[in-house]
Amino acid sequence: MGLYEDIVDRRKGIAVVGLGYVGLPIAVAFSRKTKVVGFDVNQAKVNGYLAGFDATGDLGDDIIRACEVDFTSDEEKLQGIPFFLVAVPTPIQSGNVPDLKYVQSASRIVGKKLTEGAVVVYESTVYPGVTEDVCIPILEAESGLRCGEDFKVGYSPERINPGDKVHRLESIVKIVSGIDEEALDIIAKVYELVIEAGVYRAESIKVAEAAKVIENAQRDINIAFMNELSMVFHRMGIDTKAVLSAAGTKWNFLNFTPGLVGGHCIGIDPYYLTYKAEDSGYHSKIILAGRHINDSMGTYIADQIIKILVRLQLDIKNTRIGLLGLSFKENCADIRNTKVTDIIRELQDYGVTTLVADPLVDPSQAYEEYGIELSDMSSFKDLNVIIVAVPHTAIAEMGIDDFKEMYNGNEIKIMIDIKGIYSKLEYEQNGFYYWRL
């Protein structure tokens, strides 16, 4: 019997190392097909899963309670596991330099438990070369085994989209790669157990690593173009959304819109590519230019709000602003690298009072991560400005009358609809000063 057959028949299982927004769905999906050990060094996170609580908010508590994943932070439970999936964060450090400490730490943990014939697959986003140049040496040093001879390694980039109920793990084609053909074959077969959309066999690990970072870099650049257009058209007195609606009537016009670009993928992955480009002797032009534009949008929006207040002759220090949405995208509780905080900080620098509410975000997490005390939406009273920063469904479904109750009735009502989800005409006809990117 081979490793694949042992996994399918549940004689042996797999271990998922890292149980965040990427690792948790993978662990749960595989637990329907085989035995799964879900490992994370964060004991509090593990305790939450054992209690049936989904900290990511993506799967739901019922699914966590019903799944058969063996959640643990005990490294000894990794002993004898023949198939490892590593799905730990790969953030950036100061200066936009890749931070590989988590993937290195995970490699050391896995390396200590490696046995002959085992397979290790990395899902974490990295620049081309990390798996072979950084991770494999650690695995070999910790295990005393030789990659390619005693154990196999592969790379399969995650493509999970937090908050997306349509494009799920099972319905997205999975890129797989391996150190050799034997590794590629076993890795592909194992993933095919849960990936209904099928797998794409990349010709090498570096190709798979590169494919991941350019997916998000491409999206980042396109959004940066839209953000730049928005800044240009505002200077011309032209409504950007109206322009995009007109241009969108052409069959091959790309459907991107301006907005804040945060999160753990689009706002970070391009820096992994540009870092490796610099290491190879090439200084990026387009990618870094796009990053510069998108990283500055929070400050730009706050500055536009201040200009509006000055133009309308409102007392800035006594202006009350209510901001809706803190997470990095709609219908998602993830606040990692959210750019909404840039708006809040810039407004605070002007001495403006800002109330922040988000129905999906854990208040303790918001305070721990950013020092922001979330308010209940019921406290949104006597406001001068409302900023709809992240249009979660519950916010997007709010009507004009819901918002009217939040304003100071004696002064002009300023609506900052960053992504342009409401009707500009309707709000202006109802006496609002309406602004959008």
C-alpha positions in Angstrom: 0.0 0.0 0.0 1.2 3.5 -0.8 0.9 6.7 1.2 -2.1 7.9 -0.8 -4.0 4.7 -0.1 -3.1 4.9 3.6 -4.5 8.4 3.8 -7.7 7.5 1.9 -8.3 4.4 4.0 -7.6 6.4 7.2 -4.8 4.2 8.3 -2.7 7.3 8.3 -3.7 11.0 8.3 -2.4 14.4 7.6 -1.4 17.4 9.8 -2.3 21.0 9.1 0.2 23.3 10.8 -1.3 26.8 11.2 -5.1 27.2 11.9 -6.0 30.6 10.7 -8.1 31.8 7.7 -6.2 29.4 5.4 -5.4 26.4 7.6 -8.7 26.0 9.3 -10.8 25.4 6.1 -8.2 23.0 4.8 -8.2 21.0 8.0 -12.0 20.8 8.1 -12.3 19.8 4.4 -9.7 17.0 4.8 -11.3 15.8 8.0 -14.3 14.7 5.9 -12.0 12.4 3.9 -9.3 11.2 6.3 -7.8 11.6 9.8 -6.6 15.2 10.5 -4.5 16.7 13.2 -5.0 20.5 13.3 -1.9 22.1 15.0 -1.4 25.6 16.1 1.1 27.1 18.6 -1.6 29.4 19.9 -3.3 27.5 22.7 -6.1 30.1 23.1 -7.0 29.6 19.4 -6.9 25.8 19.8 -9.1 26.0 22.9 -11.6 28.1 21.0 -11.8 25.5 18.2 -12.2 22.7 20.8 -15.1 24.6 22.3 -16.7 24.9 18.9 -15.9 28.5 18.2 -14.9 29.7 14.8 -12.6 32.6 15.4 -12.3 33.3 11.6 -16.1 33.6 11.2 -15.7 32.0 7.8 -17.0 28.5 8.4 -19.3 28.9 11.4 -19.4 27.5 14.9 -21.7 24.6 13.8 -19.2 23.3 11.3 -16.3 23.5 13.8 -18.3 21.6 16.4 -19.3 18.9 13.9 -15.9 18.4 12.3 -13.5 15.6 13.3 -10.3 17.6 13.3 -8.0 16.7 16.2 -7.2 20.3 17.3 -4.0 20.6 19.3 -1.0 22.6 20.3 0.9 19.5 21.4 3.8 18.8 19.0 3.9 15.2 20.1 0.6 14.6 18.2 2.6 15.3 15.0 4.7 12.2 15.6 4.3 9.6 12.9 2.2 11.9 10.6 3.3 11.2 7.0 1.7 14.2 5.3 2.1 17.8 6.4 0.4 21.0 5.2 2.0 24.2 6.4 -0.4 27.2 6.3 1.2 29.9 8.6 1.2 33.6 8.0 4.0 35.3 6.0 3.7 39.1 6.8 6.1 41.9 6.0 8.5 43.7 8.4 9.3 47.4 8.6 10.5 48.5 5.2 8.2 46.1 3.4 10.7 43.2 3.8 9.3 39.7 3.9 9.0 38.2 7.4 9.6 34.4 7.2 9.8 33.7 10.9 6.5 31.8 11.1 7.3 29.6 8.1 10.8 29.0 9.5 9.4 28.1 12.9 6.8 25.8 11.4 9.6 24.1 9.4 11.5 23.5 12.5 8.5 21.9 14.3 7.7 19.7 11.3 11.3 18.8 10.7 11.6 17.4 14.2 8.7 15.0 13.5 9.7 14.0 9.9 10.0 10.3 9.1 11.2 8.6 6.0 8.6 8.7 3.2 6.8 11.7 4.6 5.6 14.6 2.4 5.6 18.3 3.4 3.5 20.9 1.4 3.7 24.6 2.0 0.7 26.8 1.4 2.0 30.1 2.8 2.6 32.9 0.3 6.3 33.3 -0.3 8.6 34.7 -3.0 10.0 32.2 -5.5 12.8 30.1 -3.9 11.7 30.2 -0.3 10.5 26.5 -0.2 13.7 25.2 -1.7 16.3 27.7 -0.3 14.9 28.4 3.1 12.4 25.6 4.2 14.1 22.5 2.9 17.4 23.2 4.6 15.6 23.6 7.9 13.6 20.3 7.4 16.8 18.5 6.6 18.7 20.0 9.6 16.0 19.1 12.1 15.3 15.6 10.8 18.7 14.4 9.6 16.9 13.2 6.4 17.6 14.2 2.8 14.9 15.9 0.7 14.1 14.0 -2.5 15.6 10.8 -1.1 14.1 10.3 2.4 11.1 12.7 2.2 9.3 14.9 -0.4 8.4 18.6 -0.4 5.8 20.5 -2.5 4.1 23.9 -2.7 0.5 24.6 -3.2 -0.5 28.3 -2.8 -3.6 29.1 -0.9 -6.4 30.8 -2.9 -8.9 31.2 -0.1 -10.9 34.5 -0.3 -12.1 35.4 3.3 -15.8 36.3 3.4 -16.5 34.9 -0.1 -19.3 32.4 0.1 -19.1 31.5 -3.6 -15.4 31.0 -4.3 -14.6 28.4 -1.6 -11.7 26.1 -1.1 -13.4 23.2 -2.8 -14.5 25.3 -5.8 -11.2 27.0 -6.7 -8.7 25.2 -9.0 -5.7 24.4 -6.8 -2.1 24.8 -8.1 0.1 22.0 -6.9 3.9 21.4 -7.4 6.5 19.0 -6.1 10.2 18.6 -5.8 10.0 15.8 -8.3 7.4 13.9 -10.3 6.8 11.4 -7.5 6.1 14.2 -5.0 3.9 16.0 -7.5 1.8 12.9 -8.2 1.1 12.2 -4.5 0.4 15.8 -3.6 -2.0 16.2 -6.6 -3.9 13.0 -5.6 -4.3 14.1 -2.0 -5.6 17.5 -2.8 -8.0 16.0 -5.4 -9.8 14.4 -2.4 -11.2 17.7 -1.4 -10.8 20.1 -4.4 -13.9 19.6 -6.6 -12.6 22.1 -9.2 -9.5 20.0 -9.8 -5.8 20.7 -9.5 -3.3 22.3 -11.9 0.1 20.7 -11.9 2.8 23.4 -12.1 6.1 22.4 -13.7 8.1 23.4 -10.6 7.9 24.7 -7.1 9.2 28.1 -8.1 6.6 28.4 -10.8 3.9 27.8 -8.3 5.4 30.3 -5.8 5.6 32.9 -8.5 2.0 32.3 -9.7 0.7 33.0 -6.3 2.4 36.4 -5.8 1.6 37.7 -9.3 -2.2 36.8 -8.9 -2.4 39.4 -6.1 0.1 41.8 -7.6 -2.0 41.9 -10.8 -5.1 42.8 -8.8 -3.2 45.4 -6.8 -2.0 47.2 -9.9 -5.5 47.3 -11.4 -7.0 48.7 -8.3 -4.2 51.2 -8.0 -5.0 52.4 -11.6 -8.7 52.9 -10.5 -7.6 54.8 -7.4 -5.4 57.1 -9.5 -8.2 57.7 -11.9 -10.4 58.6 -9.0 -7.9 61.2 -7.8 -7.6 62.6 -11.3 -11.3 62.8 -12.0 -12.0 64.5 -8.6 -9.7 67.3 -9.7 -11.6 67.6 -12.9 -15.0 67.5 -11.2 -16.0 64.2 -12.9 -17.8 61.4 -11.1 -15.5 58.3 -11.3 -18.3 55.8 -10.9 -20.1 57.3 -13.8 -17.0 57.1 -16.0 -16.5 53.5 -15.1 -20.1 52.6 -15.8 -19.7 54.2 -19.3 -16.4 52.6 -20.0 -17.7 49.2 -18.8 -20.0 48.9 -21.8 -17.0 47.8 -23.8 -16.7 44.0 -23.8 -13.1 43.8 -22.8 -13.0 46.6 -20.2 -11.8 45.2 -16.9 -14.3 45.5 -14.0 -12.2 47.1 -11.2 -13.2 49.9 -8.9 -11.3 52.2 -6.6 -11.1 51.5 -2.9 -8.9 50.6 0.1 -6.5 47.7 -0.4 -5.6 45.9 2.8 -5.6 42.4 4.2 -3.0 39.7 4.3 -2.8 39.1 0.6 -3.2 41.9 -1.9 -1.6 44.5 0.4 1.4 42.3 1.2 2.1 39.8 -1.6 3.4 42.3 -4.1 6.2 43.2 -1.7 7.3 39.6 -1.7 7.7 39.8 -5.5 9.5 43.2 -5.5 11.8 42.0 -2.7 12.9 39.0 -4.8 13.2 41.3 -7.9 15.5 43.6 -6.0 17.5 40.6 -4.8 17.8 39.6 -8.5 19.1 43.0 -9.5 15.8 44.5 -10.8 14.1 47.5 -9.3 10.3 47.3 -9.8 8.5 50.2 -11.4 4.9 49.4 -11.9 4.4 47.1 -8.9 5.9 49.5 -6.4 4.1 52.4 -7.9 0.8 50.6 -7.5 1.6 49.8 -3.9 2.5 53.4 -3.2 -0.9 54.6 -4.5 -2.9 52.0 -2.6 -1.0 52.5 0.6 -1.8 56.2 0.5 -5.5 56.0 -0.1 -6.6 56.1 3.6 -4.7 59.3 4.1 -6.1 60.7 0.8 -9.7 60.0 1.9 -9.2 61.6 5.3 -7.7 64.7 3.7 -10.7 64.9 1.3 -13.0 64.8 4.3 -11.1 67.6 6.0 -11.3 69.7 2.8 -15.1 69.1 2.7 -15.5 70.3 6.3 -13.4 73.4 5.6 -15.3 74.1 2.4 -18.6 73.8 4.2 -17.3 76.0 7.0 -17.8 73.5 9.8 -15.9 73.6 13.0 -13.4 70.7 12.6 -12.7 70.2 16.3 -16.4 70.0 17.1 -17.2 67.8 14.1 -18.5 64.3 15.1 -17.8 61.5 12.6 -19.1 58.0 12.6 -17.2 55.4 10.6 -18.8 52.1 9.6 -16.6 49.1 9.0 -13.1 48.3 10.3 -12.2 45.0 8.7 -10.1 44.9 5.5 -13.1 43.9 3.3 -16.8 43.5 3.4 -18.5 40.5 5.1 -15.3 39.4 6.7 -14.1 39.8 10.3 -10.4 39.9 9.4 -8.7 43.2 10.5 -5.1 42.3 9.5 -3.5 45.1 7.6 -6.8 47.0 7.2 -6.4 50.4 5.7 -9.4 51.8 7.5 -7.1 52.6 10.3 -5.2 55.0 8.1 -8.4 57.1 7.8 -9.0 57.0 11.5 -5.4 58.0 12.4 -5.3 60.9 9.9 -8.6 62.3 11.2 -7.3 62.0 14.8 -4.3 64.0 13.7 -6.7 66.8 12.8 -8.3 66.5 16.3 -11.6 65.1 14.9 -13.7 62.8 17.1 -14.3 59.5 15.3 -16.7 56.8 16.4 -16.0 53.4 14.9 -18.5 50.5 14.6 -18.2 47.1 12.9 -20.9 44.4 13.5 -18.5 41.6 12.5 -15.2 42.5 14.3 -14.4 41.3 17.8 -14.0 44.5 19.9 -11.2 43.0 22.0 -9.3 42.2 18.9 -9.7 45.7 17.5 -8.4 47.2 20.7 -5.5 44.8 21.1 -4.4 45.2 17.5 -5.0 48.9 16.9 -6.0 50.5 20.2 -9.4 51.2 18.7 -12.5 51.0 20.9 -15.4 49.9 18.8 -18.8 51.6 19.5 -22.2 50.2 19.1 -24.1 51.6 16.1 -26.8 52.7 18.5 -24.4 55.4 19.7 -24.2 56.9 16.3 -26.2 60.1 17.1 -25.7 63.8 16.5 -23.1 63.1 13.8 -22.0 65.5 11.1 -20.3 62.9 8.9 -20.8 59.3 8.2 -18.1 57.3 6.5 -19.2 53.9 5.0 -15.7 52.4 4.9 -16.6 48.7 4.7 -20.0 47.8 3.3 -20.9 44.6 5.1 -24.3 43.3 4.0 -25.9 44.7 7.2 -24.5 48.1 6.4 -25.1 48.0 2.6 -28.8 47.2 3.3 -29.3 50.3 5.5 -31.7 52.8 3.9 -31.5 56.6 3.8 -33.9 56.9 6.7 -31.6 54.8 8.9 -28.8 57.2 8.3 -30.9 60.4 8.8 -31.4 59.4 12.4 -27.7 59.4 13.0 -27.1 63.0 12.1 -27.4 66.3 13.9 -30.6 67.6 12.4 -29.6 71.2 12.5 -26.5 70.9 10.2 -25.7 69.5 6.8 -25.5 65.7 6.5 -22.2 64.6 4.9 -22.1 61.0 3.5 -18.7 59.6 2.6 -19.6 56.4 0.6 -16.0 55.2 -0.1 -16.9 52.4 -2.5 -20.0 54.1 -4.0 -22.6 51.5 -3.0 -25.5 53.9 -2.5 -27.3 56.2 -5.0 -25.5 59.5 -5.3 -28.6 61.1 -6.8 -30.9 59.8 -4.1 -28.7 61.1 -1.3 -28.2 64.5 -2.9 -31.9 64.9 -3.5 -32.5 64.3 0.2 -30.1 67.1 1.3 -26.9 65.1 1.8 -23.5 66.2 0.8 -22.4 63.0 -0.9 -18.8 62.0 -1.7 -17.3 58.8 -3.1 -14.0 57.6 -4.6 
